[in-house]
Amino acid sequence: MITQPTTSMPKLYIGIDVHKKNWTFHYQTDLFDGKTITQPASDRLLIDWVNKHFPDHQVTCAYEAGFSGYSAARSFQKQNWNVLVLNAADIPRPQKQSVVKSDKIDCRNICKQLANLSVKSIIIPEEQREQFRTLFRGRNNSVEGLRHVKLQIKSFLFYYGITIPEQYDNPNWSKDFLIWIKSQELKYETGKTSMEFLLRRYDFMKKELLLISTQLRAYARKHYKNDYYLLMSVPGVGGIVAVSILAEVGDLRKFNRFDDLASYVGLVPGIYESGETSIVRGMTPRAKSLLRSYLIEASWQALRVDPVLQEYYRKHYGKKPNKIIVKIARKLLSRIHAVIKTNKTYEIGVIK
């Protein structure tokens, strides 16, 4: 939430609608409403404009999170401006704006909400962690690319009537399976060339995935050594899951309450309540979706070795497994939070 300055310095509020080529911004002071201005997309131009027209004002500005990232926010912070990066869903809007929308209307509304202290910024990550997170998300792109080329190879085999033996027909590809694929004979040279092309793509994507995974773990061990090994002590949490937590969340100590962390990750229910009607709509769509999926996968692994989690699973036996595992994931996240907060490695059976 915006913190009001304690001095009598005049205040300037700027709402910005950011696009690739142009920025539209609206400004107002604590005394009067201003104008809407369109300029080329440049944080430096906006800074120069403010320094020229409002040199002695306490500046508060905001824009919606999106493709432009946080570089503009960091540039404004260097000017000692109060900067908010907003989740579009968190900006209060009158119903009229659902049918009438323009850059001018959007930036005016952001400016108005700033002046009314009605908006809250999302977390602006440190630049180091942001780039670490980019590398981690790049790994997920490699995972998707490898999965896609595997499907292409299987589709190619099925298309030409080549039946995959049962022992190989699973997501985990062994060396024997690859040898079997390469041994398949196609009648014409063009078919062989097509298969060779797909196999080269597979080899490339697999090598890239292994390389990026190795680099991520090495970076985490170097820059987050203590937290990395604390996380690795929790059952189910391997190197890549530990990396996902460090990249997507950073220092878990900033969450004093576990409920705040669970909400940030997205391991809370979506609830609709009105009068006597109360409906739980599954997990909230507001989530760190990639991290949440990693934690759910890690929960299945933790369930294999942790007797406390096994007991908890049995208590809910009879419910749908995909719902129980979400509860397990929340408990796993609680353990992760506890080991970081206490700075002690996890011991099976100690934390319930």
N, C-alpha and C positions, 0 to 999 in steps of 0.2 A: 504494500500500500504506500501511497505517496506520503512522505514526511514533510510537513509544513515547516519552512524555515522559522527560526525563533527571532530573527531580526526583522526590522521594519523595511527591509529591502523590497522594492517593487517586484512583482512577480509576472512572469511571462509563460504562457502555456501554448504549446505547439503540437497539433495533431497532424501526423504525416501519413499520406497514402503513397506507399512506395511501389514503383514499377521500374522496369528495366531501363527505359529511356527518360522518363519524366517522374518527378515527385510533385504531388499536389499537397500543400499544407495550409492549414488555417491556424491563425494565432489570435489570442486574446490576452489581455492583462488582467490584473485583479481589479481594475477600474472600468474597463470598456472592452467591447467586442471589437475584433479586428477584421481583416480581410482574408480571402482565400487566394493563394498565389500558386502558380505552376512554374516550375523551374526544371532545367536539365537534372538528371539523376546524379547528385553530387552532395556528399555531406559537407565538403569544404565550402561550396556555394552557400549552403544554409548557415553555416557558422559565420561566414563573412557578412551575410545579410543581418544576422542577429547582432553581431559586433558593431555594425554600422547604425542600425536603427534602435537597438535596445541594449546599449553597452553596459548599463548599470543594473540590469534586471537579474533576478534569480530565475533561471530557465528550467522548465520541466517539459519534456517532450516525450512522445510515444509514437510507435508504429506497430503494425501487425507483424507477427512472426511469419516468415515465409522464405522464399527463395534467396532473399538478400542476406540472410544470416545475421550475424551480430557485429559486423565490422563497423557499420554506422554507429551503433550503440557505443562501441568502444571509443570511437572518434569523438562522440559527444561527451562521454565521461571524462575524457582528457581536458575538456573545457570546463570541468566541474559542473556540468549540467546534471540534473536529476533525470535519468533515462529509464523508460519502461518499454519492454518488448511484450506485446500483448497476444494472448491466444484469442483468435477471432471470435470463438464461441463465448468468451468472457466479457465481451463488450456489450453493454446494455444498448438495445436498439428499439425504437418505437416500431409498432406493427407496420407502419407506413413504409419503412425501409425494406420490408420484405418484398414489396412490389415496385418501389421506386428507388433505384440505386445508381450512384455515380461517385466518381472520385471526390468531387466537391462535397457531397453529402457525407461520405465516409470520414473524411478528415475533419469536417466540422463537428461530427458526432464524437470522434475521439478527443478533440480539443475540449468539447463541453464536458465529457466524462472526466477528463483530467482535472478541470477546474472544480468539479464537484467531488473529487476524491472517490470516484465510483469504480475505478479499475485497479487491478493488481497485476504486477509484472510476473511473467514466468521467470524461472531462474536463468540468468545469463552465465553460461559456463566460462571458466577460465580458458584462455585461448589454447593452452597446452592440452587440456582435457578435450576440448572441442575437436582438435585435430586427431587426438587419440581415438575419439569416438568415430570420426570419419573413417579411419583405417579399419576399426572394428566393423562398421556397417559395410565397408567395402568387402570384408570377408564374407558377409552374408550374401552379397551379390555374387561372389564366387561360388558359394554353396548352391545358389539358385541356378547359376550357369552350368555347374557340373550335373545337377539333377536334370536340367533340361536336355543336355547332350546325351545322358543315359537314356532318357525317354525316346530321343530320336533314334538311337541305335537299336533299342528294342522294337520300335515301330518299324524300322527298316527290315529287321529280321522277320517280323510277323507278316509284313507286306509281301515278302518274297517266299512265304510259306516255310520258313525255317523255324522249327519249334525249339524253344529253349528248354533244355533238360530241367527237370523239377529241382534238382539240387542247386541249380544256378539261378532259378527264378525268384530272386529276392533283392532288396535294395542294396545289400552289401556285396560288392563285386570283388571276387577273389582273382588271384593271378591265373588260376586254372580256368576261370570263366573267360578271361581275356584271351588266353591261349586257344580256347574252344572257338571263340568268335573269329579269331584270325585264321582258324583252320577251315572255315566254311568256304566252299567253292561256289562262285557265281559264274554264270555261263559267259557273260560278256565283260570286256575290259572296263567299260564305263561303270558297271555295277561294282567291280572290285575297287575302282578309283573312288567311288562314292563312299564305300565302307572305309577305305583308308583315310579319307578326309575326315570322317566322323571320329575315327579312332585317334587321329592326330589332335583333333579338338579335345577329345576326352583326356589325352595325356597332358595337354597344355593346361586345361582347367584344373586337373588334379594337382599338378606341380605348383600352380599358382596358389591353390588353396593351402597346400602344405607349407609353402613359403610364407604366406601372410599369417598363418596360424603360429608358425615359429616366431616370427617377428613380433607379433602381439604379446606372446608369452614372455619373450625376452625383454620387451619394453616394460611390461608390468613388473617383472622381477627387478628391473633396474630402478624404476621411478616410484613404484608403490610396493616395495619389497615386504614391509611389515604387514600391510593390509592384505597383500596377495596371499601370503602363507597363512594368515589367520583365516581367510576365506576358504583356502584349500583344506583346512582342518575339518570343515563341516561336511558330513556325509552327503554325497551326491554332487558336490561342487568340485568340478575339475578345473583345469587351467583355463579353458575357453569360457566357462561360466563365470569364473572369477574375473576374467578380463571384461566380460559383458557388464558386470556390476560396477567395476571401476570406471569403465568408459561411459556408461549411460548415467550413472548416479554420482560417481566421484566419491567424496568423503562422506560416508554414512553418518558420521558424528554430527553433521549439521541438522539431522532430524532428531530432535529431543524426544519426540513421541513416535512410537512405532506406527501408530495409526496414520500419521502424516506420511511416513515412508510407504506404507501399504497403499495409500491413496495415490501417491506419486507414481508408483509402479503400475497400479491398476488392479491390485488384488483386493478389491472391494466390490460389493454388489451395486448394480444400478437399481435404484428404488424409485417407484412412483407412489406417492401417498397423497390422498385427498379425502378429507372427512373420515369416514369409516373404511374407505378403500385403501388397501396397501398391497402393492404388487412388487415383487422382486424380479427384475428383468435380467437375470444372469449377471455376468461380470460387466463392470462399467466399460463403455467404449473409449473413455478417456484413460489412456494408458501408455506406458512405454512398451508397446506391443511386442517388440523383438525381445526385450529383456524378460517380459512376462512369459513368453513361450519357452525361453531358455530355462527359467525357473521351474516351469511345469515339467519339462523334460528331466531336469535334475531331480525333481521330486520322485519320479519313478525309480531313479537309481538309488536315491536315499532310502526309499521304502524297502529295498532289497536287504539292507544291512543294519538298519536302525530299528531295534525292537520297540522303542517308544512310538515311533511312527507306525509300525505294524499294528500295535495295539490300538492306536487311534483309528487306523483304517478299518479294523474289525468292528469297532464301535459303530461305524457308519455303514457297515456291510448291509447290502440290500438297496442302497441308493445307486444311482448311475455312477460308474467308475470315473467318468470325466468330471463329475461334480465333486466327488470325494478328493480327487487329486488336486483340485483347486484349493481345497481346505488344507491339504498337505503342503502345497506350495506356500500358502500364507504362513504356516508354522515354520517352514524352512526359512522363509524370509525373516521371520522373527529371530530365529537362531543366528542367522547371518548378521542381523543388526546387533544382537547381544554380544557376539564375539568381538565385533569392532568397537562397540561402546566400552566393554570391559577390558579390551586388549588382552584377552586370554583365549588360547586355542580351545576348540570344542572337544568335549568328552562325551562319548555316546552314553545316553541315559541320564545325564546330569540336568540338561535343560529340557523341560517338558514342553 
